[in-house]
Amino acid sequence: MPQLSPLNWIMLFSMFWIVVIIISILIWWDSKSMFCMNRSENKNIENKWFWL
C-alpha cells in the first residue's frame, strides 16, 4: 500500500462510497423506470420526440 496522508485516505474512502451510492441509485432508477414503462404499456402515449 502506498504511503498516503490520512486526508487522502479519507478522501479515497469517501469517493469509494459516493461511487457505490451513485451506482446503486442509478440501478434503482433504471429498474423503477422500466417498471413504469411496463406498467403503462397498454396506454397510448404520444411520443413527442422524433428520433426514429
PDBQT receptor file of N, H, CA, C and O in Angstrom, charges set to zero:
ATOM      1  N   MET A   1       0.839  -1.185   0.000  1.00  0.00    +0.000 N 
ATOM      2  CA  MET A   1       0.000   0.000   0.000  1.00  0.00    +0.000 C 
ATOM      3  C   MET A   1       0.881   1.244   0.000  1.00  0.00    +0.000 C 
ATOM      4  O   MET A   1       1.888   1.310   0.704  1.00  0.00    +0.000 OA
ATOM      5  N   PRO A   2       0.486   2.218  -0.795  1.00  0.00    +0.000 N 
ATOM      6  CA  PRO A   2       1.287   3.445  -0.801  1.00  0.00    +0.000 C 
ATOM      7  C   PRO A   2       1.122   4.239   0.489  1.00  0.00    +0.000 C 
ATOM      8  O   PRO A   2       0.121   4.130   1.197  1.00  0.00    +0.000 OA
ATOM      9  N   GLN A   3       2.123   5.023   0.756  1.00  0.00    +0.000 N 
ATOM     10  H   GLN A   3       2.936   5.111   0.181  1.00  0.00    +0.000 HD
ATOM     11  CA  GLN A   3       2.069   5.873   1.951  1.00  0.00    +0.000 C 
ATOM     12  C   GLN A   3       1.305   7.147   1.614  1.00  0.00    +0.000 C 
ATOM     13  O   GLN A   3       1.840   8.068   0.996  1.00  0.00    +0.000 OA
ATOM     14  N   LEU A   4       0.055   7.179   2.031  1.00  0.00    +0.000 N 
ATOM     15  H   LEU A   4      -0.379   6.431   2.534  1.00  0.00    +0.000 HD
ATOM     16  CA  LEU A   4      -0.775   8.350   1.792  1.00  0.00    +0.000 C 
ATOM     17  C   LEU A   4      -1.055   9.041   3.112  1.00  0.00    +0.000 C 
ATOM     18  O   LEU A   4      -1.043   8.429   4.181  1.00  0.00    +0.000 OA
ATOM     19  N   SER A   5      -1.302  10.305   3.005  1.00  0.00    +0.000 N 
ATOM     20  H   SER A   5      -1.312  10.802   2.137  1.00  0.00    +0.000 HD
ATOM     21  CA  SER A   5      -1.652  11.051   4.214  1.00  0.00    +0.000 C 
ATOM     22  C   SER A   5      -3.059  10.654   4.663  1.00  0.00    +0.000 C 
ATOM     23  O   SER A   5      -3.853  10.171   3.856  1.00  0.00    +0.000 OA
ATOM     24  N   PRO A   6      -3.368  10.853   5.930  1.00  0.00    +0.000 N 
ATOM     25  CA  PRO A   6      -4.711  10.495   6.414  1.00  0.00    +0.000 C 
ATOM     26  C   PRO A   6      -5.827  11.209   5.656  1.00  0.00    +0.000 C 
ATOM     27  O   PRO A   6      -6.903  10.647   5.450  1.00  0.00    +0.000 OA
ATOM     28  N   LEU A   7      -5.569  12.432   5.248  1.00  0.00    +0.000 N 
ATOM     29  H   LEU A   7      -4.695  12.888   5.415  1.00  0.00    +0.000 HD
ATOM     30  CA  LEU A   7      -6.591  13.154   4.493  1.00  0.00    +0.000 C 
ATOM     31  C   LEU A   7      -6.866  12.473   3.154  1.00  0.00    +0.000 C 
ATOM     32  O   LEU A   7      -8.014  12.407   2.713  1.00  0.00    +0.000 OA
ATOM     33  N   ASN A   8      -5.830  11.976   2.518  1.00  0.00    +0.000 N 
ATOM     34  H   ASN A   8      -4.898  12.030   2.876  1.00  0.00    +0.000 HD
ATOM     35  CA  ASN A   8      -6.022  11.269   1.250  1.00  0.00    +0.000 C 
ATOM     36  C   ASN A   8      -6.785   9.969   1.443  1.00  0.00    +0.000 C 
ATOM     37  O   ASN A   8      -7.619   9.612   0.610  1.00  0.00    +0.000 OA
ATOM     38  N   TRP A   9      -6.511   9.256   2.531  1.00  0.00    +0.000 N 
ATOM     39  H   TRP A   9      -5.834   9.545   3.207  1.00  0.00    +0.000 HD
ATOM     40  CA  TRP A   9      -7.265   8.035   2.801  1.00  0.00    +0.000 C 
ATOM     41  C   TRP A   9      -8.736   8.343   3.035  1.00  0.00    +0.000 C 
ATOM     42  O   TRP A   9      -9.611   7.606   2.583  1.00  0.00    +0.000 OA
ATOM     43  N   ILE A  10      -9.001   9.427   3.738  1.00  0.00    +0.000 N 
ATOM     44  H   ILE A  10      -8.289  10.026   4.105  1.00  0.00    +0.000 HD
ATOM     45  CA  ILE A  10     -10.395   9.820   3.983  1.00  0.00    +0.000 C 
ATOM     46  C   ILE A  10     -11.073  10.180   2.664  1.00  0.00    +0.000 C 
ATOM     47  O   ILE A  10     -12.226   9.814   2.436  1.00  0.00    +0.000 OA
ATOM     48  N   MET A  11     -10.372  10.884   1.810  1.00  0.00    +0.000 N 
ATOM     49  H   MET A  11      -9.435  11.181   1.995  1.00  0.00    +0.000 HD
ATOM     50  CA  MET A  11     -10.951  11.247   0.513  1.00  0.00    +0.000 C 
ATOM     51  C   MET A  11     -11.188  10.014  -0.354  1.00  0.00    +0.000 C 
ATOM     52  O   MET A  11     -12.221   9.913  -1.016  1.00  0.00    +0.000 OA
ATOM     53  N   LEU A  12     -10.250   9.086  -0.357  1.00  0.00    +0.000 N 
ATOM     54  H   LEU A  12      -9.411   9.168   0.180  1.00  0.00    +0.000 HD
ATOM     55  CA  LEU A  12     -10.444   7.854  -1.118  1.00  0.00    +0.000 C 
ATOM     56  C   LEU A  12     -11.627   7.055  -0.584  1.00  0.00    +0.000 C 
ATOM     57  O   LEU A  12     -12.436   6.541  -1.356  1.00  0.00    +0.000 OA
ATOM     58  N   PHE A  13     -11.721   6.954   0.715  1.00  0.00    +0.000 N 
ATOM     59  H   PHE A  13     -11.064   7.372   1.342  1.00  0.00    +0.000 HD
ATOM     60  CA  PHE A  13     -12.823   6.232   1.342  1.00  0.00    +0.000 C 
ATOM     61  C   PHE A  13     -14.166   6.872   0.981  1.00  0.00    +0.000 C 
ATOM     62  O   PHE A  13     -15.116   6.177   0.619  1.00  0.00    +0.000 OA
ATOM     63  N   SER A  14     -14.234   8.192   1.082  1.00  0.00    +0.000 N 
ATOM     64  H   SER A  14     -13.463   8.757   1.376  1.00  0.00    +0.000 HD
ATOM     65  CA  SER A  14     -15.491   8.881   0.776  1.00  0.00    +0.000 C 
ATOM     66  C   SER A  14     -15.819   8.789  -0.719  1.00  0.00    +0.000 C 
ATOM     67  O   SER A  14     -16.984   8.626  -1.083  1.00  0.00    +0.000 OA
ATOM     68  N   MET A  15     -14.817   8.890  -1.577  1.00  0.00    +0.000 N 
ATOM     69  H   MET A  15     -13.871   9.023  -1.281  1.00  0.00    +0.000 HD
ATOM     70  CA  MET A  15     -15.065   8.764  -3.013  1.00  0.00    +0.000 C 
ATOM     71  C   MET A  15     -15.593   7.374  -3.364  1.00  0.00    +0.000 C 
ATOM     72  O   MET A  15     -16.493   7.233  -4.191  1.00  0.00    +0.000 OA
ATOM     73  N   PHE A  16     -15.029   6.359  -2.732  1.00  0.00    +0.000 N 
ATOM     74  H   PHE A  16     -14.297   6.474  -2.060  1.00  0.00    +0.000 HD
ATOM     75  CA  PHE A  16     -15.490   4.997  -2.979  1.00  0.00    +0.000 C 
ATOM     76  C   PHE A  16     -16.967   4.852  -2.627  1.00  0.00    +0.000 C 
ATOM     77  O   PHE A  16     -17.739   4.305  -3.414  1.00  0.00    +0.000 OA
ATOM     78  N   TRP A  17     -17.366   5.335  -1.456  1.00  0.00    +0.000 N 
ATOM     79  H   TRP A  17     -16.739   5.780  -0.816  1.00  0.00    +0.000 HD
ATOM     80  CA  TRP A  17     -18.763   5.184  -1.040  1.00  0.00    +0.000 C 
ATOM     81  C   TRP A  17     -19.696   6.078  -1.834  1.00  0.00    +0.000 C 
ATOM     82  O   TRP A  17     -20.856   5.724  -2.043  1.00  0.00    +0.000 OA
ATOM     83  N   ILE A  18     -19.219   7.221  -2.278  1.00  0.00    +0.000 N 
ATOM     84  H   ILE A  18     -18.277   7.509  -2.108  1.00  0.00    +0.000 HD
ATOM     85  CA  ILE A  18     -20.050   8.070  -3.144  1.00  0.00    +0.000 C 
ATOM     86  C   ILE A  18     -20.319   7.362  -4.471  1.00  0.00    +0.000 C 
ATOM     87  O   ILE A  18     -21.441   7.388  -4.976  1.00  0.00    +0.000 OA
ATOM     88  N   VAL A  19     -19.296   6.736  -5.028  1.00  0.00    +0.000 N 
ATOM     89  H   VAL A  19     -18.385   6.716  -4.618  1.00  0.00    +0.000 HD
ATOM     90  CA  VAL A  19     -19.476   5.999  -6.281  1.00  0.00    +0.000 C 
ATOM     91  C   VAL A  19     -20.431   4.826  -6.079  1.00  0.00    +0.000 C 
ATOM     92  O   VAL A  19     -21.291   4.581  -6.925  1.00  0.00    +0.000 OA
ATOM     93  N   VAL A  20     -20.294   4.104  -4.980  1.00  0.00    +0.000 N 
ATOM     94  H   VAL A  20     -19.595   4.303  -4.292  1.00  0.00    +0.000 HD
ATOM     95  CA  VAL A  20     -21.187   2.980  -4.695  1.00  0.00    +0.000 C 
ATOM     96  C   VAL A  20     -22.633   3.466  -4.575  1.00  0.00    +0.000 C 
ATOM     97  O   VAL A  20     -23.545   2.839  -5.113  1.00  0.00    +0.000 OA
ATOM     98  N   ILE A  21     -22.840   4.560  -3.884  1.00  0.00    +0.000 N 
ATOM     99  H   ILE A  21     -22.099   5.070  -3.447  1.00  0.00    +0.000 HD
ATOM    100  CA  ILE A  21     -24.195   5.090  -3.711  1.00  0.00    +0.000 C 
ATOM    101  C   ILE A  21     -24.765   5.571  -5.046  1.00  0.00    +0.000 C 
ATOM    102  O   ILE A  21     -25.937   5.334  -5.339  1.00  0.00    +0.000 OA
ATOM    103  N   ILE A  22     -23.953   6.236  -5.847  1.00  0.00    +0.000 N 
ATOM    104  H   ILE A  22     -23.001   6.429  -5.609  1.00  0.00    +0.000 HD
ATOM    105  CA  ILE A  22     -24.436   6.722  -7.149  1.00  0.00    +0.000 C 
ATOM    106  C   ILE A  22     -24.806   5.551  -8.055  1.00  0.00    +0.000 C 
ATOM    107  O   ILE A  22     -25.834   5.593  -8.731  1.00  0.00    +0.000 OA
ATOM    108  N   ILE A  23     -23.986   4.515  -8.075  1.00  0.00    +0.000 N 
ATOM    109  H   ILE A  23     -23.151   4.480  -7.526  1.00  0.00    +0.000 HD
ATOM    110  CA  ILE A  23     -24.300   3.347  -8.901  1.00  0.00    +0.000 C 
ATOM    111  C   ILE A  23     -25.567   2.666  -8.407  1.00  0.00    +0.000 C 
ATOM    112  O   ILE A  23     -26.384   2.227  -9.217  1.00  0.00    +0.000 OA
ATOM    113  N   SER A  24     -25.744   2.571  -7.102  1.00  0.00    +0.000 N 
ATOM    114  H   SER A  24     -25.080   2.928  -6.445  1.00  0.00    +0.000 HD
ATOM    115  CA  SER A  24     -26.963   1.978  -6.555  1.00  0.00    +0.000 C 
ATOM    116  C   SER A  24     -28.194   2.785  -6.944  1.00  0.00    +0.000 C 
ATOM    117  O   SER A  24     -29.227   2.219  -7.303  1.00  0.00    +0.000 OA
ATOM    118  N   ILE A  25     -28.084   4.099  -6.873  1.00  0.00    +0.000 N 
ATOM    119  H   ILE A  25     -27.245   4.559  -6.582  1.00  0.00    +0.000 HD
ATOM    120  CA  ILE A  25     -29.214   4.956  -7.254  1.00  0.00    +0.000 C 
ATOM    121  C   ILE A  25     -29.519   4.800  -8.738  1.00  0.00    +0.000 C 
ATOM    122  O   ILE A  25     -30.685   4.753  -9.130  1.00  0.00    +0.000 OA
ATOM    123  N   LEU A  26     -28.484   4.720  -9.565  1.00  0.00    +0.000 N 
ATOM    124  H   LEU A  26     -27.537   4.759  -9.247  1.00  0.00    +0.000 HD
ATOM    125  CA  LEU A  26     -28.716   4.552 -10.999  1.00  0.00    +0.000 C 
ATOM    126  C   LEU A  26     -29.381   3.216 -11.308  1.00  0.00    +0.000 C 
ATOM    127  O   LEU A  26     -30.274   3.154 -12.153  1.00  0.00    +0.000 OA
ATOM    128  N   ILE A  27     -28.962   2.153 -10.641  1.00  0.00    +0.000 N 
ATOM    129  H   ILE A  27     -28.236   2.204  -9.955  1.00  0.00    +0.000 HD
ATOM    130  CA  ILE A  27     -29.591   0.845 -10.842  1.00  0.00    +0.000 C 
ATOM    131  C   ILE A  27     -31.041   0.885 -10.383  1.00  0.00    +0.000 C 
ATOM    132  O   ILE A  27     -31.925   0.361 -11.060  1.00  0.00    +0.000 OA
ATOM    133  N   TRP A  28     -31.286   1.509  -9.231  1.00  0.00    +0.000 N 
ATOM    134  H   TRP A  28     -30.568   1.934  -8.681  1.00  0.00    +0.000 HD
ATOM    135  CA  TRP A  28     -32.657   1.621  -8.727  1.00  0.00    +0.000 C 
ATOM    136  C   TRP A  28     -33.511   2.444  -9.681  1.00  0.00    +0.000 C 
ATOM    137  O   TRP A  28     -34.651   2.074  -9.961  1.00  0.00    +0.000 OA
ATOM    138  N   TRP A  29     -32.984   3.545 -10.181  1.00  0.00    +0.000 N 
ATOM    139  H   TRP A  29     -32.058   3.846  -9.954  1.00  0.00    +0.000 HD
ATOM    140  CA  TRP A  29     -33.744   4.422 -11.074  1.00  0.00    +0.000 C 
ATOM    141  C   TRP A  29     -34.056   3.705 -12.385  1.00  0.00    +0.000 C 
ATOM    142  O   TRP A  29     -35.149   3.847 -12.933  1.00  0.00    +0.000 OA
ATOM    143  N   ASP A  30     -33.084   2.932 -12.886  1.00  0.00    +0.000 N 
ATOM    144  H   ASP A  30     -32.196   2.817 -12.441  1.00  0.00    +0.000 HD
ATOM    145  CA  ASP A  30     -33.297   2.201 -14.124  1.00  0.00    +0.000 C 
ATOM    146  C   ASP A  30     -34.383   1.150 -13.950  1.00  0.00    +0.000 C 
ATOM    147  O   ASP A  30     -35.254   1.021 -14.810  1.00  0.00    +0.000 OA
ATOM    148  N   SER A  31     -34.352   0.403 -12.864  1.00  0.00    +0.000 N 
ATOM    149  H   SER A  31     -33.644   0.508 -12.165  1.00  0.00    +0.000 HD
ATOM    150  CA  SER A  31     -35.383  -0.607 -12.634  1.00  0.00    +0.000 C 
ATOM    151  C   SER A  31     -36.737   0.045 -12.388  1.00  0.00    +0.000 C 
ATOM    152  O   SER A  31     -37.765  -0.495 -12.797  1.00  0.00    +0.000 OA
ATOM    153  N   LYS A  32     -36.753   1.192 -11.730  1.00  0.00    +0.000 N 
ATOM    154  H   LYS A  32     -35.918   1.631 -11.397  1.00  0.00    +0.000 HD
ATOM    155  CA  LYS A  32     -38.004   1.911 -11.488  1.00  0.00    +0.000 C 
ATOM    156  C   LYS A  32     -38.602   2.398 -12.802  1.00  0.00    +0.000 C 
ATOM    157  O   LYS A  32     -39.807   2.267 -13.019  1.00  0.00    +0.000 OA
ATOM    158  N   SER A  33     -37.779   2.953 -13.675  1.00  0.00    +0.000 N 
ATOM    159  H   SER A  33     -36.801   3.059 -13.499  1.00  0.00    +0.000 HD
ATOM    160  CA  SER A  33     -38.298   3.451 -14.946  1.00  0.00    +0.000 C 
ATOM    161  C   SER A  33     -38.758   2.294 -15.834  1.00  0.00    +0.000 C 
ATOM    162  O   SER A  33     -39.744   2.432 -16.558  1.00  0.00    +0.000 OA
ATOM    163  N   MET A  34     -38.064   1.165 -15.790  1.00  0.00    +0.000 N 
ATOM    164  H   MET A  34     -37.263   1.053 -15.202  1.00  0.00    +0.000 HD
ATOM    165  CA  MET A  34     -38.506   0.017 -16.572  1.00  0.00    +0.000 C 
ATOM    166  C   MET A  34     -39.831  -0.507 -16.051  1.00  0.00    +0.000 C 
ATOM    167  O   MET A  34     -40.691  -0.914 -16.832  1.00  0.00    +0.000 OA
ATOM    168  N   PHE A  35     -40.000  -0.499 -14.740  1.00  0.00    +0.000 N 
ATOM    169  H   PHE A  35     -39.302  -0.169 -14.105  1.00  0.00    +0.000 HD
ATOM    170  CA  PHE A  35     -41.265  -0.946 -14.160  1.00  0.00    +0.000 C 
ATOM    171  C   PHE A  35     -42.401  -0.022 -14.593  1.00  0.00    +0.000 C 
ATOM    172  O   PHE A  35     -43.491  -0.490 -14.922  1.00  0.00    +0.000 OA
ATOM    173  N   CYS A  36     -42.155   1.264 -14.595  1.00  0.00    +0.000 N 
ATOM    174  H   CYS A  36     -41.270   1.645 -14.328  1.00  0.00    +0.000 HD
ATOM    175  CA  CYS A  36     -43.187   2.224 -15.004  1.00  0.00    +0.000 C 
ATOM    176  C   CYS A  36     -43.504   2.068 -16.485  1.00  0.00    +0.000 C 
ATOM    177  O   CYS A  36     -44.658   2.215 -16.887  1.00  0.00    +0.000 OA
ATOM    178  N   MET A  37     -42.512   1.777 -17.288  1.00  0.00    +0.000 N 
ATOM    179  H   MET A  37     -41.575   1.657 -16.961  1.00  0.00    +0.000 HD
ATOM    180  CA  MET A  37     -42.767   1.583 -18.714  1.00  0.00    +0.000 C 
ATOM    181  C   MET A  37     -43.589   0.326 -18.941  1.00  0.00    +0.000 C 
ATOM    182  O   MET A  37     -44.500   0.322 -19.768  1.00  0.00    +0.000 OA
ATOM    183  N   ASN A  38     -43.277  -0.739 -18.216  1.00  0.00    +0.000 N 
ATOM    184  H   ASN A  38     -42.537  -0.735 -17.544  1.00  0.00    +0.000 HD
ATOM    185  CA  ASN A  38     -44.026  -1.977 -18.372  1.00  0.00    +0.000 C 
ATOM    186  C   ASN A  38     -45.453  -1.818 -17.871  1.00  0.00    +0.000 C 
ATOM    187  O   ASN A  38     -46.378  -2.405 -18.434  1.00  0.00    +0.000 OA
ATOM    188  N   ARG A  39     -45.635  -1.048 -16.843  1.00  0.00    +0.000 N 
ATOM    189  H   ARG A  39     -44.885  -0.571 -16.386  1.00  0.00    +0.000 HD
ATOM    190  CA  ARG A  39     -46.953  -0.861 -16.267  1.00  0.00    +0.000 C 
ATOM    191  C   ARG A  39     -47.849  -0.048 -17.193  1.00  0.00    +0.000 C 
ATOM    192  O   ARG A  39     -49.047  -0.313 -17.285  1.00  0.00    +0.000 OA
ATOM    193  N   SER A  40     -47.292   0.916 -17.863  1.00  0.00    +0.000 N 
ATOM    194  H   SER A  40     -46.319   1.131 -17.788  1.00  0.00    +0.000 HD
ATOM    195  CA  SER A  40     -48.088   1.779 -18.739  1.00  0.00    +0.000 C 
ATOM    196  C   SER A  40     -47.994   1.339 -20.199  1.00  0.00    +0.000 C 
ATOM    197  O   SER A  40     -48.130   2.156 -21.110  1.00  0.00    +0.000 OA
ATOM    198  N   GLU A  41     -47.764   0.060 -20.411  1.00  0.00    +0.000 N 
ATOM    199  H   GLU A  41     -47.654  -0.603 -19.671  1.00  0.00    +0.000 HD
ATOM    200  CA  GLU A  41     -47.589  -0.434 -21.758  1.00  0.00    +0.000 C 
ATOM    201  C   GLU A  41     -48.890  -0.351 -22.561  1.00  0.00    +0.000 C 
ATOM    202  O   GLU A  41     -48.859  -0.122 -23.770  1.00  0.00    +0.000 OA
ATOM    203  N   ASN A  42     -50.008  -0.533 -21.907  1.00  0.00    +0.000 N 
ATOM    204  H   ASN A  42     -50.033  -0.720 -20.924  1.00  0.00    +0.000 HD
ATOM    205  CA  ASN A  42     -51.280  -0.565 -22.607  1.00  0.00    +0.000 C 
ATOM    206  C   ASN A  42     -51.795   0.827 -22.953  1.00  0.00    +0.000 C 
ATOM    207  O   ASN A  42     -52.679   0.959 -23.800  1.00  0.00    +0.000 OA
ATOM    208  N   LYS A  43     -51.282   1.829 -22.340  1.00  0.00    +0.000 N 
ATOM    209  H   LYS A  43     -50.564   1.722 -21.652  1.00  0.00    +0.000 HD
ATOM    210  CA  LYS A  43     -51.739   3.187 -22.603  1.00  0.00    +0.000 C 
ATOM    211  C   LYS A  43     -51.117   3.706 -23.897  1.00  0.00    +0.000 C 
ATOM    212  O   LYS A  43     -49.980   3.378 -24.235  1.00  0.00    +0.000 OA
ATOM    213  N   ASN A  44     -51.876   4.507 -24.595  1.00  0.00    +0.000 N 
ATOM    214  H   ASN A  44     -52.800   4.773 -24.320  1.00  0.00    +0.000 HD
ATOM    215  CA  ASN A  44     -51.358   5.131 -25.815  1.00  0.00    +0.000 C 
ATOM    216  C   ASN A  44     -50.685   6.438 -25.437  1.00  0.00    +0.000 C 
ATOM    217  O   ASN A  44     -51.345   7.449 -25.198  1.00  0.00    +0.000 OA
ATOM    218  N   ILE A  45     -49.379   6.400 -25.388  1.00  0.00    +0.000 N 
ATOM    219  H   ILE A  45     -48.843   5.578 -25.583  1.00  0.00    +0.000 HD
ATOM    220  CA  ILE A  45     -48.605   7.583 -25.036  1.00  0.00    +0.000 C 
ATOM    221  C   ILE A  45     -48.016   8.143 -26.321  1.00  0.00    +0.000 C 
ATOM    222  O   ILE A  45     -47.312   7.448 -27.053  1.00  0.00    +0.000 OA
ATOM    223  N   GLU A  46     -48.307   9.386 -26.579  1.00  0.00    +0.000 N 
ATOM    224  H   GLU A  46     -48.879   9.951 -25.984  1.00  0.00    +0.000 HD
ATOM    225  CA  GLU A  46     -47.791  10.017 -27.788  1.00  0.00    +0.000 C 
ATOM    226  C   GLU A  46     -46.336  10.402 -27.579  1.00  0.00    +0.000 C 
ATOM    227  O   GLU A  46     -45.993  11.074 -26.606  1.00  0.00    +0.000 OA
ATOM    228  N   ASN A  47     -45.487   9.971 -28.497  1.00  0.00    +0.000 N 
ATOM    229  H   ASN A  47     -45.766   9.425 -29.288  1.00  0.00    +0.000 HD
ATOM    230  CA  ASN A  47     -44.072  10.278 -28.423  1.00  0.00    +0.000 C 
ATOM    231  C   ASN A  47     -43.841  11.607 -29.128  1.00  0.00    +0.000 C 
ATOM    232  O   ASN A  47     -44.093  11.728 -30.327  1.00  0.00    +0.000 OA
ATOM    233  N   LYS A  48     -43.368  12.590 -28.401  1.00  0.00    +0.000 N 
ATOM    234  H   LYS A  48     -43.163  12.491 -27.428  1.00  0.00    +0.000 HD
ATOM    235  CA  LYS A  48     -43.140  13.906 -28.978  1.00  0.00    +0.000 C 
ATOM    236  C   LYS A  48     -41.727  14.062 -29.527  1.00  0.00    +0.000 C 
ATOM    237  O   LYS A  48     -41.400  15.090 -30.120  1.00  0.00    +0.000 OA
ATOM    238  N   TRP A  49     -40.895  13.056 -29.334  1.00  0.00    +0.000 N 
ATOM    239  H   TRP A  49     -41.160  12.221 -28.852  1.00  0.00    +0.000 HD
ATOM    240  CA  TRP A  49     -39.523  13.113 -29.833  1.00  0.00    +0.000 C 
ATOM    241  C   TRP A  49     -39.447  12.283 -31.106  1.00  0.00    +0.000 C 
ATOM    242  O   TRP A  49     -39.829  11.113 -31.111  1.00  0.00    +0.000 OA
ATOM    243  N   PHE A  50     -38.964  12.876 -32.169  1.00  0.00    +0.000 N 
ATOM    244  H   PHE A  50     -38.654  13.826 -32.165  1.00  0.00    +0.000 HD
ATOM    245  CA  PHE A  50     -38.902  12.193 -33.454  1.00  0.00    +0.000 C 
ATOM    246  C   PHE A  50     -37.465  11.742 -33.715  1.00  0.00    +0.000 C 
ATOM    247  O   PHE A  50     -36.760  12.320 -34.542  1.00  0.00    +0.000 OA
ATOM    248  N   TRP A  51     -37.057  10.725 -33.014  1.00  0.00    +0.000 N 
ATOM    249  H   TRP A  51     -37.630  10.255 -32.343  1.00  0.00    +0.000 HD
ATOM    250  CA  TRP A  51     -35.688  10.229 -33.143  1.00  0.00    +0.000 C 
ATOM    251  C   TRP A  51     -35.573   9.188 -34.241  1.00  0.00    +0.000 C 
ATOM    252  O   TRP A  51     -34.517   9.053 -34.860  1.00  0.00    +0.000 OA
ATOM    253  N   LEU A  52     -36.639   8.456 -34.487  1.00  0.00    +0.000 N 
ATOM    254  H   LEU A  52     -37.496   8.566 -33.985  1.00  0.00    +0.000 HD
ATOM    255  CA  LEU A  52     -36.559   7.361 -35.457  1.00  0.00    +0.000 C 
ATOM    256  C   LEU A  52     -37.091   7.783 -36.802  1.00  0.00    +0.000 C 
ATOM    257  O   LEU A  52     -37.100   6.986 -37.740  1.00  0.00    +0.000 OA
TER     258      LEU A  52
